[in-house]
Amino acid sequence: MQHKRSDFPEGFQFGVATSSYQIEGHQFGGAGRTHWDDFAATPGNVVRAENGALGCDHYNRLEEDLDLIEGLGVDAYRFSTSWARVLPEGRGAVNEVGLDFYDRLVDGLLERGIKPAATLYHWEMPSALADLGGWRNRDVAQWFGDFTDVVMGRIGDRVWSVAPINEPWCVGWLSHFVGAHAPGLRDIRATARAMHHIMLAHGTAIETMRALGMNNLGAVCNFEWATPASDRPEDLAAASRYDAIYNRFFLSGIFKGEYPAQVMEGLEPHMPAGWQDDFKVISTPVDWSGLNYYTRTLVHDDADAPWPHYGQSVGELPKTSMGWEIYPDALRAFLVRMAQEYTGSLPIYVTENGMSAPDEIAEGAVADPHRISYLNSHLAAAKDAIDAGVPLAGYYVWSLMDNYEWALGYEKRFGLIHVDFDTFERTPKQSYHALAKALRR
Ligand code: FCB
């Protein structure tokens, strides 16, 4: 790697990230059904109809995986807690075995000197709550608050940081408007409700954790740079609408206590009654802000389509195996914008960044120079943001190991560690070794 730990400010935190459904193996340990199980079982939604039943078998290989995290020399590990593992029906009876698992995970990290950075929800809504409307039902905020209370009642005394919901845009827009993720809806009314209830659930969880006496609580949003497809005024306006929906809605809710007018143009008629009164909860103060970043998109006006009247295309830059253009400068730009326009002096973390590639094992080793250069260029962008005065306090690579990449099944490999999905054998890639060397003290 071109960068090493000492190139970053003292105390800058390096980490690696995963999520529960993507790695644990959901069929183990008494977890309840989730809407991803249902979505994946429906033809056409997921590559080869794969689901997270086995994941990376992390549930059964916890100690081995903790050792691999330790071997990287990272300061923190970002993981998530599965709602349906802890509360199989989403509410009511607690699966103690599930709570025990997160207890072991947290203790195992602490024993190895690694900070546990928890996310409460990384996308697997219990099916029993999906039956009641999931994110469309206002009661979800309280259900989520209760889940927060159960999980953090157990591990909240030892986690280093917590974010309630990973990537509200994916939970709201991608899953209820685009239909690409569970529950696979394409419905503007469902979208408006989900986007708002996610924010309400976020605030409710923060309040719940404050009541437990916890601190170092944040929010993790994802961002995609919207480049206008041409300099026609219509395309500039379309890119700005895209930016408002994707990149500004959730930050505005949390840090300004309002939603952008450009988004309300389309969503307001579909919002749940009384939404304007919820900002006190939504914008309850947090201690840090997290930014997940991967790519950009080209946006053009589509006057014939209903709101938001835009279309997208892929540009000419080099791409990852997701088809995502590699565009590091937007990481710098998003970091600067977040600090200047939303979060001020609050610490910011890059909570996810990384790339997928069709990495293969040859003679027991995995060469992934493209990933090393992706990380190099994005770490350089992070450094540029620090030089520009952004209070960036850490950077997490997505992901520790190859895992279940949602609608793309097990085909897309984002890991620093290769996983053989037949045997579950783990093989650290070249990028793992390079990062470990860069982080060595
Ligand atoms: C993010 C998700 C994560 C993973 C990466 C590639 O949007 O948070 O689970 O799918 O993308």
Residues whose N, C-alpha, C, O or C-beta is under 5 A from the ligand:
A	BS01	FCB	none
